[in-house]
Amino acid sequence: MEVKIGVQHTPREIVLESGLSAEEVESAVSEALAGKAALLSLTDEKGRKVLVPADRIAYVEIGEPSTRRVGFGAL
């Protein structure tokens, strides 16, 4: 699952591929925004952990993983 996190006062967004389902990511974001956790903590497919302060989250996009195209053929 591809997850994009916008952070306040930061020009770039955080993009990661997570092994979690959309519902699990949404649950983690909801808990962080509700104040149950001070940090949004997600782990990507390579085992790296991303921590974002809950009060700095601007937006979260949850989508399907993008397929990578190979070659120089027509689109």
mmJSON file of the N, C-alpha and C atoms, coordinates in Angstrom:
{"data_MODEL":{"atom_site":{
"group_PDB":["ATOM","ATOM","ATOM","ATOM","ATOM","ATOM","ATOM","ATOM","ATOM","ATOM","ATOM","ATOM","ATOM","ATOM","ATOM","ATOM","ATOM","ATOM","ATOM","ATOM","ATOM","ATOM","ATOM","ATOM","ATOM","ATOM","ATOM","ATOM","ATOM","ATOM","ATOM","ATOM","ATOM","ATOM","ATOM","ATOM","ATOM","ATOM","ATOM","ATOM","ATOM","ATOM","ATOM","ATOM","ATOM","ATOM","ATOM","ATOM","ATOM","ATOM","ATOM","ATOM","ATOM","ATOM","ATOM","ATOM","ATOM","ATOM","ATOM","ATOM","ATOM","ATOM","ATOM","ATOM","ATOM","ATOM","ATOM","ATOM","ATOM","ATOM","ATOM","ATOM","ATOM","ATOM","ATOM","ATOM","ATOM","ATOM","ATOM","ATOM","ATOM","ATOM","ATOM","ATOM","ATOM","ATOM","ATOM","ATOM","ATOM","ATOM","ATOM","ATOM","ATOM","ATOM","ATOM","ATOM","ATOM","ATOM","ATOM","ATOM","ATOM","ATOM","ATOM","ATOM","ATOM","ATOM","ATOM","ATOM","ATOM","ATOM","ATOM","ATOM","ATOM","ATOM","ATOM","ATOM","ATOM","ATOM","ATOM","ATOM","ATOM","ATOM","ATOM","ATOM","ATOM","ATOM","ATOM","ATOM","ATOM","ATOM","ATOM","ATOM","ATOM","ATOM","ATOM","ATOM","ATOM","ATOM","ATOM","ATOM","ATOM","ATOM","ATOM","ATOM","ATOM","ATOM","ATOM","ATOM","ATOM","ATOM","ATOM","ATOM","ATOM","ATOM","ATOM","ATOM","ATOM","ATOM","ATOM","ATOM","ATOM","ATOM","ATOM","ATOM","ATOM","ATOM","ATOM","ATOM","ATOM","ATOM","ATOM","ATOM","ATOM","ATOM","ATOM","ATOM","ATOM","ATOM","ATOM","ATOM","ATOM","ATOM","ATOM","ATOM","ATOM","ATOM","ATOM","ATOM","ATOM","ATOM","ATOM","ATOM","ATOM","ATOM","ATOM","ATOM","ATOM","ATOM","ATOM","ATOM","ATOM","ATOM","ATOM","ATOM","ATOM","ATOM","ATOM","ATOM","ATOM","ATOM","ATOM","ATOM","ATOM","ATOM","ATOM","ATOM","ATOM","ATOM","ATOM","ATOM","ATOM","ATOM","ATOM","ATOM","ATOM"],
"id":[1,2,3,4,5,6,7,8,9,10,11,12,13,14,15,16,17,18,19,20,21,22,23,24,25,26,27,28,29,30,31,32,33,34,35,36,37,38,39,40,41,42,43,44,45,46,47,48,49,50,51,52,53,54,55,56,57,58,59,60,61,62,63,64,65,66,67,68,69,70,71,72,73,74,75,76,77,78,79,80,81,82,83,84,85,86,87,88,89,90,91,92,93,94,95,96,97,98,99,100,101,102,103,104,105,106,107,108,109,110,111,112,113,114,115,116,117,118,119,120,121,122,123,124,125,126,127,128,129,130,131,132,133,134,135,136,137,138,139,140,141,142,143,144,145,146,147,148,149,150,151,152,153,154,155,156,157,158,159,160,161,162,163,164,165,166,167,168,169,170,171,172,173,174,175,176,177,178,179,180,181,182,183,184,185,186,187,188,189,190,191,192,193,194,195,196,197,198,199,200,201,202,203,204,205,206,207,208,209,210,211,212,213,214,215,216,217,218,219,220,221,222,223,224,225],
"type_symbol":["N","C","C","N","C","C","N","C","C","N","C","C","N","C","C","N","C","C","N","C","C","N","C","C","N","C","C","N","C","C","N","C","C","N","C","C","N","C","C","N","C","C","N","C","C","N","C","C","N","C","C","N","C","C","N","C","C","N","C","C","N","C","C","N","C","C","N","C","C","N","C","C","N","C","C","N","C","C","N","C","C","N","C","C","N","C","C","N","C","C","N","C","C","N","C","C","N","C","C","N","C","C","N","C","C","N","C","C","N","C","C","N","C","C","N","C","C","N","C","C","N","C","C","N","C","C","N","C","C","N","C","C","N","C","C","N","C","C","N","C","C","N","C","C","N","C","C","N","C","C","N","C","C","N","C","C","N","C","C","N","C","C","N","C","C","N","C","C","N","C","C","N","C","C","N","C","C","N","C","C","N","C","C","N","C","C","N","C","C","N","C","C","N","C","C","N","C","C","N","C","C","N","C","C","N","C","C","N","C","C","N","C","C","N","C","C","N","C","C","N","C","C","N","C","C"],
"label_atom_id":["N","CA","C","N","CA","C","N","CA","C","N","CA","C","N","CA","C","N","CA","C","N","CA","C","N","CA","C","N","CA","C","N","CA","C","N","CA","C","N","CA","C","N","CA","C","N","CA","C","N","CA","C","N","CA","C","N","CA","C","N","CA","C","N","CA","C","N","CA","C","N","CA","C","N","CA","C","N","CA","C","N","CA","C","N","CA","C","N","CA","C","N","CA","C","N","CA","C","N","CA","C","N","CA","C","N","CA","C","N","CA","C","N","CA","C","N","CA","C","N","CA","C","N","CA","C","N","CA","C","N","CA","C","N","CA","C","N","CA","C","N","CA","C","N","CA","C","N","CA","C","N","CA","C","N","CA","C","N","CA","C","N","CA","C","N","CA","C","N","CA","C","N","CA","C","N","CA","C","N","CA","C","N","CA","C","N","CA","C","N","CA","C","N","CA","C","N","CA","C","N","CA","C","N","CA","C","N","CA","C","N","CA","C","N","CA","C","N","CA","C","N","CA","C","N","CA","C","N","CA","C","N","CA","C","N","CA","C","N","CA","C","N","CA","C","N","CA","C","N","CA","C","N","CA","C","N","CA","C","N","CA","C"],
"label_alt_id":[null,null,null,null,null,null,null,null,null,null,null,null,null,null,null,null,null,null,null,null,null,null,null,null,null,null,null,null,null,null,null,null,null,null,null,null,null,null,null,null,null,null,null,null,null,null,null,null,null,null,null,null,null,null,null,null,null,null,null,null,null,null,null,null,null,null,null,null,null,null,null,null,null,null,null,null,null,null,null,null,null,null,null,null,null,null,null,null,null,null,null,null,null,null,null,null,null,null,null,null,null,null,null,null,null,null,null,null,null,null,null,null,null,null,null,null,null,null,null,null,null,null,null,null,null,null,null,null,null,null,null,null,null,null,null,null,null,null,null,null,null,null,null,null,null,null,null,null,null,null,null,null,null,null,null,null,null,null,null,null,null,null,null,null,null,null,null,null,null,null,null,null,null,null,null,null,null,null,null,null,null,null,null,null,null,null,null,null,null,null,null,null,null,null,null,null,null,null,null,null,null,null,null,null,null,null,null,null,null,null,null,null,null,null,null,null,null,null,null,null,null,null,null,null,null],
"label_comp_id":["MET","MET","MET","GLU","GLU","GLU","VAL","VAL","VAL","LYS","LYS","LYS","ILE","ILE","ILE","GLY","GLY","GLY","VAL","VAL","VAL","GLN","GLN","GLN","HIS","HIS","HIS","THR","THR","THR","PRO","PRO","PRO","ARG","ARG","ARG","GLU","GLU","GLU","ILE","ILE","ILE","VAL","VAL","VAL","LEU","LEU","LEU","GLU","GLU","GLU","SER","SER","SER","GLY","GLY","GLY","LEU","LEU","LEU","SER","SER","SER","ALA","ALA","ALA","GLU","GLU","GLU","GLU","GLU","GLU","VAL","VAL","VAL","GLU","GLU","GLU","SER","SER","SER","ALA","ALA","ALA","VAL","VAL","VAL","SER","SER","SER","GLU","GLU","GLU","ALA","ALA","ALA","LEU","LEU","LEU","ALA","ALA","ALA","GLY","GLY","GLY","LYS","LYS","LYS","ALA","ALA","ALA","ALA","ALA","ALA","LEU","LEU","LEU","LEU","LEU","LEU","SER","SER","SER","LEU","LEU","LEU","THR","THR","THR","ASP","ASP","ASP","GLU","GLU","GLU","LYS","LYS","LYS","GLY","GLY","GLY","ARG","ARG","ARG","LYS","LYS","LYS","VAL","VAL","VAL","LEU","LEU","LEU","VAL","VAL","VAL","PRO","PRO","PRO","ALA","ALA","ALA","ASP","ASP","ASP","ARG","ARG","ARG","ILE","ILE","ILE","ALA","ALA","ALA","TYR","TYR","TYR","VAL","VAL","VAL","GLU","GLU","GLU","ILE","ILE","ILE","GLY","GLY","GLY","GLU","GLU","GLU","PRO","PRO","PRO","SER","SER","SER","THR","THR","THR","ARG","ARG","ARG","ARG","ARG","ARG","VAL","VAL","VAL","GLY","GLY","GLY","PHE","PHE","PHE","GLY","GLY","GLY","ALA","ALA","ALA","LEU","LEU","LEU"],
"label_asym_id":["A","A","A","A","A","A","A","A","A","A","A","A","A","A","A","A","A","A","A","A","A","A","A","A","A","A","A","A","A","A","A","A","A","A","A","A","A","A","A","A","A","A","A","A","A","A","A","A","A","A","A","A","A","A","A","A","A","A","A","A","A","A","A","A","A","A","A","A","A","A","A","A","A","A","A","A","A","A","A","A","A","A","A","A","A","A","A","A","A","A","A","A","A","A","A","A","A","A","A","A","A","A","A","A","A","A","A","A","A","A","A","A","A","A","A","A","A","A","A","A","A","A","A","A","A","A","A","A","A","A","A","A","A","A","A","A","A","A","A","A","A","A","A","A","A","A","A","A","A","A","A","A","A","A","A","A","A","A","A","A","A","A","A","A","A","A","A","A","A","A","A","A","A","A","A","A","A","A","A","A","A","A","A","A","A","A","A","A","A","A","A","A","A","A","A","A","A","A","A","A","A","A","A","A","A","A","A","A","A","A","A","A","A","A","A","A","A","A","A","A","A","A","A","A","A"],
"label_entity_id":["1","1","1","1","1","1","1","1","1","1","1","1","1","1","1","1","1","1","1","1","1","1","1","1","1","1","1","1","1","1","1","1","1","1","1","1","1","1","1","1","1","1","1","1","1","1","1","1","1","1","1","1","1","1","1","1","1","1","1","1","1","1","1","1","1","1","1","1","1","1","1","1","1","1","1","1","1","1","1","1","1","1","1","1","1","1","1","1","1","1","1","1","1","1","1","1","1","1","1","1","1","1","1","1","1","1","1","1","1","1","1","1","1","1","1","1","1","1","1","1","1","1","1","1","1","1","1","1","1","1","1","1","1","1","1","1","1","1","1","1","1","1","1","1","1","1","1","1","1","1","1","1","1","1","1","1","1","1","1","1","1","1","1","1","1","1","1","1","1","1","1","1","1","1","1","1","1","1","1","1","1","1","1","1","1","1","1","1","1","1","1","1","1","1","1","1","1","1","1","1","1","1","1","1","1","1","1","1","1","1","1","1","1","1","1","1","1","1","1","1","1","1","1","1","1"],
"label_seq_id":[1,1,1,2,2,2,3,3,3,4,4,4,5,5,5,6,6,6,7,7,7,8,8,8,9,9,9,10,10,10,11,11,11,12,12,12,13,13,13,14,14,14,15,15,15,16,16,16,17,17,17,18,18,18,19,19,19,20,20,20,21,21,21,22,22,22,23,23,23,24,24,24,25,25,25,26,26,26,27,27,27,28,28,28,29,29,29,30,30,30,31,31,31,32,32,32,33,33,33,34,34,34,35,35,35,36,36,36,37,37,37,38,38,38,39,39,39,40,40,40,41,41,41,42,42,42,43,43,43,44,44,44,45,45,45,46,46,46,47,47,47,48,48,48,49,49,49,50,50,50,51,51,51,52,52,52,53,53,53,54,54,54,55,55,55,56,56,56,57,57,57,58,58,58,59,59,59,60,60,60,61,61,61,62,62,62,63,63,63,64,64,64,65,65,65,66,66,66,67,67,67,68,68,68,69,69,69,70,70,70,71,71,71,72,72,72,73,73,73,74,74,74,75,75,75],
"pdbx_PDB_ins_code":[null,null,null,null,null,null,null,null,null,null,null,null,null,null,null,null,null,null,null,null,null,null,null,null,null,null,null,null,null,null,null,null,null,null,null,null,null,null,null,null,null,null,null,null,null,null,null,null,null,null,null,null,null,null,null,null,null,null,null,null,null,null,null,null,null,null,null,null,null,null,null,null,null,null,null,null,null,null,null,null,null,null,null,null,null,null,null,null,null,null,null,null,null,null,null,null,null,null,null,null,null,null,null,null,null,null,null,null,null,null,null,null,null,null,null,null,null,null,null,null,null,null,null,null,null,null,null,null,null,null,null,null,null,null,null,null,null,null,null,null,null,null,null,null,null,null,null,null,null,null,null,null,null,null,null,null,null,null,null,null,null,null,null,null,null,null,null,null,null,null,null,null,null,null,null,null,null,null,null,null,null,null,null,null,null,null,null,null,null,null,null,null,null,null,null,null,null,null,null,null,null,null,null,null,null,null,null,null,null,null,null,null,null,null,null,null,null,null,null,null,null,null,null,null,null],
"Cartn_x":[0.84,0.0,0.893,0.659,1.427,0.788,1.606,1.133,1.946,1.245,1.885,1.441,2.416,2.128,2.662,1.767,2.162,2.428,3.542,3.926,3.893,3.287,3.184,4.561,4.674,5.895,7.047,6.737,7.75,7.34,8.214,7.812,7.643,8.269,8.192,7.309,6.686,5.875,6.677,6.261,6.886,6.104,6.807,6.162,6.79,5.933,6.45,5.502,6.056,5.288,5.147,3.922,3.672,3.005,3.292,2.665,1.306,0.91,-0.376,-1.518,-2.712,-3.89,-4.311,-5.198,-5.689,-6.393,-7.132,-7.849,-6.884,-5.782,-4.799,-4.081,-3.749,-3.108,-4.072,-5.32,-6.326,-6.524,-6.514,-6.662,-5.497,-4.272,-3.092,-3.13,-3.556,-3.648,-4.742,-5.872,-6.976,-6.582,-5.866,-5.409,-4.45,-3.547,-2.591,-3.305,-4.269,-4.973,-5.938,-6.429,-7.345,-6.608,-5.289,-4.513,-4.168,-4.504,-4.168,-2.672,-2.017,-0.572,0.011,1.168,1.797,2.462,2.777,3.458,2.671,2.691,2.211,3.414,3.324,4.42,3.999,4.716,4.474,5.799,5.749,6.939,6.778,7.826,7.734,8.103,8.052,8.297,9.734,10.67,12.074,12.419,11.414,11.637,12.014,12.046,12.368,11.136,11.327,10.209,10.172,8.972,8.756,7.912,8.41,7.699,7.397,6.132,5.715,4.933,5.284,4.497,3.041,2.112,0.697,0.198,0.735,0.262,0.828,1.728,2.327,1.8,0.878,0.346,-0.591,-0.319,-1.181,-2.219,-1.78,-2.692,-2.047,-2.872,-2.396,-3.174,-2.461,-3.077,-2.76,-3.792,-3.621,-4.066,-3.18,-3.526,-2.885,-3.192,-2.613,-1.161,-0.328,1.056,1.084,1.968,2.075,2.929,2.537,3.322,4.386,5.536,6.645,6.672,6.776,6.826,8.27,8.491,9.835,9.812,10.838,10.952,10.62,10.701,10.486,9.285,8.375,7.194,6.218,5.253,4.214,3.331,2.794,1.945,0.582],
"Cartn_y":[-1.158,0.0,1.231,2.153,3.393,4.413,5.031,6.021,7.295,8.417,9.728,10.549,11.128,11.923,13.329,14.298,15.699,16.205,16.896,17.424,18.947,19.572,21.028,21.666,22.785,23.589,22.822,21.816,21.041,20.972,21.351,21.371,19.986,18.971,17.632,16.734,15.767,14.8,13.521,12.735,11.451,10.39,9.59,8.532,7.213,6.229,4.917,3.831,2.654,1.464,0.64,0.452,-0.273,-1.605,-2.594,-3.897,-3.961,-2.869,-2.818,-2.61,-2.983,-2.735,-1.275,-0.819,0.558,0.817,-0.169,-0.017,0.112,-0.647,-0.581,0.767,1.286,2.598,3.676,3.59,4.565,4.528,3.351,3.208,3.862,3.642,4.233,5.757,6.288,7.74,8.305,7.63,8.094,8.129,7.112,7.081,8.232,8.507,9.598,10.943,11.141,12.422,12.606,11.505,11.583,11.856,11.798,12.075,10.838,9.656,8.423,8.129,8.661,8.49,9.837,10.181,11.454,11.406,10.185,10.002,9.052,9.331,8.372,7.513,6.223,5.301,4.289,4.28,3.318,2.691,1.43,0.711,0.378,0.655,0.357,-1.089,-1.483,-2.874,-3.312,-2.361,-2.699,-2.714,-2.49,-2.538,-1.217,-0.143,1.171,1.757,2.369,2.955,4.459,4.98,6.409,6.92,7.948,8.552,10.01,10.391,11.758,12.268,13.444,13.996,14.2,13.734,13.776,15.203,16.164,17.542,18.243,17.596,18.17,17.544,16.593,15.933,16.891,17.144,18.001,17.16,16.048,15.144,13.782,12.773,11.423,10.874,10.424,9.785,8.304,7.495,6.046,5.536,4.834,4.352,3.019,2.5,1.243,1.468,0.451,0.596,0.797,1.649,1.92,0.843,0.451,-0.536,0.205,-0.373,0.259,-0.28,0.628,0.249,0.103,-0.838,-1.096,-0.961,-0.321,-0.224,1.159,1.287,2.571,2.544,1.619,1.476,2.611,2.66,3.687,3.434,4.487,4.379,3.887],
"Cartn_z":[0.0,0.0,0.0,-0.922,-0.97,-0.033,0.815,1.777,1.582,1.411,1.304,2.502,3.205,4.4,4.182,4.26,4.188,5.589,5.764,7.077,7.003,7.998,8.031,8.006,7.289,7.196,6.552,5.749,5.04,3.574,2.646,1.235,0.6,1.15,0.566,1.413,0.74,1.467,1.684,2.656,2.939,2.174,1.374,0.596,1.002,1.337,1.684,1.209,0.978,0.619,1.889,2.342,3.577,3.279,4.1,3.978,4.655,5.304,5.999,5.003,5.416,4.584,4.75,3.887,3.963,5.291,5.778,7.044,8.221,8.191,9.27,9.283,8.106,8.024,8.509,8.074,8.5,10.012,10.59,12.035,12.771,12.291,12.924,12.838,11.691,11.524,12.434,12.506,13.353,14.824,15.277,16.669,16.966,16.007,16.213,16.242,15.349,15.297,16.468,17.026,18.167,19.472,19.446,20.645,21.446,20.935,21.648,21.565,20.532,20.368,19.95,20.476,20.126,18.76,18.295,17.018,16.131,14.826,13.846,13.486,13.709,13.469,12.412,11.277,10.207,9.815,9.401,8.95,7.48,6.679,5.257,4.977,3.707,3.326,3.554,3.67,3.903,5.392,6.243,7.684,8.316,7.527,8.084,8.747,9.885,10.637,10.398,10.126,9.918,11.077,11.759,12.883,12.542,12.659,12.37,13.579,14.108,15.21,14.774,15.57,15.203,14.991,15.738,15.593,14.366,13.625,12.415,11.125,11.223,10.032,9.311,8.023,7.21,6.481,5.877,5.177,5.038,4.769,4.514,3.325,2.297,1.137,1.198,1.065,1.079,-0.279,-0.987,-2.317,-2.613,-3.773,-4.226,-4.647,-4.549,-5.008,-6.517,-6.975,-8.411,-9.076,-10.26,-11.009,-11.794,-11.857,-12.585,-14.004,-14.951,-16.354,-16.795,-17.663,-18.153,-19.667,-20.206,-21.649,-22.169,-23.485,-24.124,-25.06,-24.855,-25.715,-25.532,-26.429,-26.355,-25.146,-24.601,-23.423,-23.764],
"occupancy":[1.0,1.0,1.0,1.0,1.0,1.0,1.0,1.0,1.0,1.0,1.0,1.0,1.0,1.0,1.0,1.0,1.0,1.0,1.0,1.0,1.0,1.0,1.0,1.0,1.0,1.0,1.0,1.0,1.0,1.0,1.0,1.0,1.0,1.0,1.0,1.0,1.0,1.0,1.0,1.0,1.0,1.0,1.0,1.0,1.0,1.0,1.0,1.0,1.0,1.0,1.0,1.0,1.0,1.0,1.0,1.0,1.0,1.0,1.0,1.0,1.0,1.0,1.0,1.0,1.0,1.0,1.0,1.0,1.0,1.0,1.0,1.0,1.0,1.0,1.0,1.0,1.0,1.0,1.0,1.0,1.0,1.0,1.0,1.0,1.0,1.0,1.0,1.0,1.0,1.0,1.0,1.0,1.0,1.0,1.0,1.0,1.0,1.0,1.0,1.0,1.0,1.0,1.0,1.0,1.0,1.0,1.0,1.0,1.0,1.0,1.0,1.0,1.0,1.0,1.0,1.0,1.0,1.0,1.0,1.0,1.0,1.0,1.0,1.0,1.0,1.0,1.0,1.0,1.0,1.0,1.0,1.0,1.0,1.0,1.0,1.0,1.0,1.0,1.0,1.0,1.0,1.0,1.0,1.0,1.0,1.0,1.0,1.0,1.0,1.0,1.0,1.0,1.0,1.0,1.0,1.0,1.0,1.0,1.0,1.0,1.0,1.0,1.0,1.0,1.0,1.0,1.0,1.0,1.0,1.0,1.0,1.0,1.0,1.0,1.0,1.0,1.0,1.0,1.0,1.0,1.0,1.0,1.0,1.0,1.0,1.0,1.0,1.0,1.0,1.0,1.0,1.0,1.0,1.0,1.0,1.0,1.0,1.0,1.0,1.0,1.0,1.0,1.0,1.0,1.0,1.0,1.0,1.0,1.0,1.0,1.0,1.0,1.0,1.0,1.0,1.0,1.0,1.0,1.0,1.0,1.0,1.0,1.0,1.0,1.0],
"B_iso_or_equiv":[0.0,0.0,0.0,0.0,0.0,0.0,0.0,0.0,0.0,0.0,0.0,0.0,0.0,0.0,0.0,0.0,0.0,0.0,0.0,0.0,0.0,0.0,0.0,0.0,0.0,0.0,0.0,0.0,0.0,0.0,0.0,0.0,0.0,0.0,0.0,0.0,0.0,0.0,0.0,0.0,0.0,0.0,0.0,0.0,0.0,0.0,0.0,0.0,0.0,0.0,0.0,0.0,0.0,0.0,0.0,0.0,0.0,0.0,0.0,0.0,0.0,0.0,0.0,0.0,0.0,0.0,0.0,0.0,0.0,0.0,0.0,0.0,0.0,0.0,0.0,0.0,0.0,0.0,0.0,0.0,0.0,0.0,0.0,0.0,0.0,0.0,0.0,0.0,0.0,0.0,0.0,0.0,0.0,0.0,0.0,0.0,0.0,0.0,0.0,0.0,0.0,0.0,0.0,0.0,0.0,0.0,0.0,0.0,0.0,0.0,0.0,0.0,0.0,0.0,0.0,0.0,0.0,0.0,0.0,0.0,0.0,0.0,0.0,0.0,0.0,0.0,0.0,0.0,0.0,0.0,0.0,0.0,0.0,0.0,0.0,0.0,0.0,0.0,0.0,0.0,0.0,0.0,0.0,0.0,0.0,0.0,0.0,0.0,0.0,0.0,0.0,0.0,0.0,0.0,0.0,0.0,0.0,0.0,0.0,0.0,0.0,0.0,0.0,0.0,0.0,0.0,0.0,0.0,0.0,0.0,0.0,0.0,0.0,0.0,0.0,0.0,0.0,0.0,0.0,0.0,0.0,0.0,0.0,0.0,0.0,0.0,0.0,0.0,0.0,0.0,0.0,0.0,0.0,0.0,0.0,0.0,0.0,0.0,0.0,0.0,0.0,0.0,0.0,0.0,0.0,0.0,0.0,0.0,0.0,0.0,0.0,0.0,0.0,0.0,0.0,0.0,0.0,0.0,0.0,0.0,0.0,0.0,0.0,0.0,0.0],
"pdbx_formal_charge":[null,null,null,null,null,null,null,null,null,null,null,null,null,null,null,null,null,null,null,null,null,null,null,null,null,null,null,null,null,null,null,null,null,null,null,null,null,null,null,null,null,null,null,null,null,null,null,null,null,null,null,null,null,null,null,null,null,null,null,null,null,null,null,null,null,null,null,null,null,null,null,null,null,null,null,null,null,null,null,null,null,null,null,null,null,null,null,null,null,null,null,null,null,null,null,null,null,null,null,null,null,null,null,null,null,null,null,null,null,null,null,null,null,null,null,null,null,null,null,null,null,null,null,null,null,null,null,null,null,null,null,null,null,null,null,null,null,null,null,null,null,null,null,null,null,null,null,null,null,null,null,null,null,null,null,null,null,null,null,null,null,null,null,null,null,null,null,null,null,null,null,null,null,null,null,null,null,null,null,null,null,null,null,null,null,null,null,null,null,null,null,null,null,null,null,null,null,null,null,null,null,null,null,null,null,null,null,null,null,null,null,null,null,null,null,null,null,null,null,null,null,null,null,null,null],
"auth_seq_id":[1,1,1,2,2,2,3,3,3,4,4,4,5,5,5,6,6,6,7,7,7,8,8,8,9,9,9,10,10,10,11,11,11,12,12,12,13,13,13,14,14,14,15,15,15,16,16,16,17,17,17,18,18,18,19,19,19,20,20,20,21,21,21,22,22,22,23,23,23,24,24,24,25,25,25,26,26,26,27,27,27,28,28,28,29,29,29,30,30,30,31,31,31,32,32,32,33,33,33,34,34,34,35,35,35,36,36,36,37,37,37,38,38,38,39,39,39,40,40,40,41,41,41,42,42,42,43,43,43,44,44,44,45,45,45,46,46,46,47,47,47,48,48,48,49,49,49,50,50,50,51,51,51,52,52,52,53,53,53,54,54,54,55,55,55,56,56,56,57,57,57,58,58,58,59,59,59,60,60,60,61,61,61,62,62,62,63,63,63,64,64,64,65,65,65,66,66,66,67,67,67,68,68,68,69,69,69,70,70,70,71,71,71,72,72,72,73,73,73,74,74,74,75,75,75],
"auth_comp_id":["MET","MET","MET","GLU","GLU","GLU","VAL","VAL","VAL","LYS","LYS","LYS","ILE","ILE","ILE","GLY","GLY","GLY","VAL","VAL","VAL","GLN","GLN","GLN","HIS","HIS","HIS","THR","THR","THR","PRO","PRO","PRO","ARG","ARG","ARG","GLU","GLU","GLU","ILE","ILE","ILE","VAL","VAL","VAL","LEU","LEU","LEU","GLU","GLU","GLU","SER","SER","SER","GLY","GLY","GLY","LEU","LEU","LEU","SER","SER","SER","ALA","ALA","ALA","GLU","GLU","GLU","GLU","GLU","GLU","VAL","VAL","VAL","GLU","GLU","GLU","SER","SER","SER","ALA","ALA","ALA","VAL","VAL","VAL","SER","SER","SER","GLU","GLU","GLU","ALA","ALA","ALA","LEU","LEU","LEU","ALA","ALA","ALA","GLY","GLY","GLY","LYS","LYS","LYS","ALA","ALA","ALA","ALA","ALA","ALA","LEU","LEU","LEU","LEU","LEU","LEU","SER","SER","SER","LEU","LEU","LEU","THR","THR","THR","ASP","ASP","ASP","GLU","GLU","GLU","LYS","LYS","LYS","GLY","GLY","GLY","ARG","ARG","ARG","LYS","LYS","LYS","VAL","VAL","VAL","LEU","LEU","LEU","VAL","VAL","VAL","PRO","PRO","PRO","ALA","ALA","ALA","ASP","ASP","ASP","ARG","ARG","ARG","ILE","ILE","ILE","ALA","ALA","ALA","TYR","TYR","TYR","VAL","VAL","VAL","GLU","GLU","GLU","ILE","ILE","ILE","GLY","GLY","GLY","GLU","GLU","GLU","PRO","PRO","PRO","SER","SER","SER","THR","THR","THR","ARG","ARG","ARG","ARG","ARG","ARG","VAL","VAL","VAL","GLY","GLY","GLY","PHE","PHE","PHE","GLY","GLY","GLY","ALA","ALA","ALA","LEU","LEU","LEU"],
"auth_asym_id":["A","A","A","A","A","A","A","A","A","A","A","A","A","A","A","A","A","A","A","A","A","A","A","A","A","A","A","A","A","A","A","A","A","A","A","A","A","A","A","A","A","A","A","A","A","A","A","A","A","A","A","A","A","A","A","A","A","A","A","A","A","A","A","A","A","A","A","A","A","A","A","A","A","A","A","A","A","A","A","A","A","A","A","A","A","A","A","A","A","A","A","A","A","A","A","A","A","A","A","A","A","A","A","A","A","A","A","A","A","A","A","A","A","A","A","A","A","A","A","A","A","A","A","A","A","A","A","A","A","A","A","A","A","A","A","A","A","A","A","A","A","A","A","A","A","A","A","A","A","A","A","A","A","A","A","A","A","A","A","A","A","A","A","A","A","A","A","A","A","A","A","A","A","A","A","A","A","A","A","A","A","A","A","A","A","A","A","A","A","A","A","A","A","A","A","A","A","A","A","A","A","A","A","A","A","A","A","A","A","A","A","A","A","A","A","A","A","A","A","A","A","A","A","A","A"],
"auth_atom_id":["N","CA","C","N","CA","C","N","CA","C","N","CA","C","N","CA","C","N","CA","C","N","CA","C","N","CA","C","N","CA","C","N","CA","C","N","CA","C","N","CA","C","N","CA","C","N","CA","C","N","CA","C","N","CA","C","N","CA","C","N","CA","C","N","CA","C","N","CA","C","N","CA","C","N","CA","C","N","CA","C","N","CA","C","N","CA","C","N","CA","C","N","CA","C","N","CA","C","N","CA","C","N","CA","C","N","CA","C","N","CA","C","N","CA","C","N","CA","C","N","CA","C","N","CA","C","N","CA","C","N","CA","C","N","CA","C","N","CA","C","N","CA","C","N","CA","C","N","CA","C","N","CA","C","N","CA","C","N","CA","C","N","CA","C","N","CA","C","N","CA","C","N","CA","C","N","CA","C","N","CA","C","N","CA","C","N","CA","C","N","CA","C","N","CA","C","N","CA","C","N","CA","C","N","CA","C","N","CA","C","N","CA","C","N","CA","C","N","CA","C","N","CA","C","N","CA","C","N","CA","C","N","CA","C","N","CA","C","N","CA","C","N","CA","C","N","CA","C","N","CA","C","N","CA","C","N","CA","C","N","CA","C"],
"pdbx_PDB_model_num":[1,1,1,1,1,1,1,1,1,1,1,1,1,1,1,1,1,1,1,1,1,1,1,1,1,1,1,1,1,1,1,1,1,1,1,1,1,1,1,1,1,1,1,1,1,1,1,1,1,1,1,1,1,1,1,1,1,1,1,1,1,1,1,1,1,1,1,1,1,1,1,1,1,1,1,1,1,1,1,1,1,1,1,1,1,1,1,1,1,1,1,1,1,1,1,1,1,1,1,1,1,1,1,1,1,1,1,1,1,1,1,1,1,1,1,1,1,1,1,1,1,1,1,1,1,1,1,1,1,1,1,1,1,1,1,1,1,1,1,1,1,1,1,1,1,1,1,1,1,1,1,1,1,1,1,1,1,1,1,1,1,1,1,1,1,1,1,1,1,1,1,1,1,1,1,1,1,1,1,1,1,1,1,1,1,1,1,1,1,1,1,1,1,1,1,1,1,1,1,1,1,1,1,1,1,1,1,1,1,1,1,1,1,1,1,1,1,1,1,1,1,1,1,1,1]
}}}
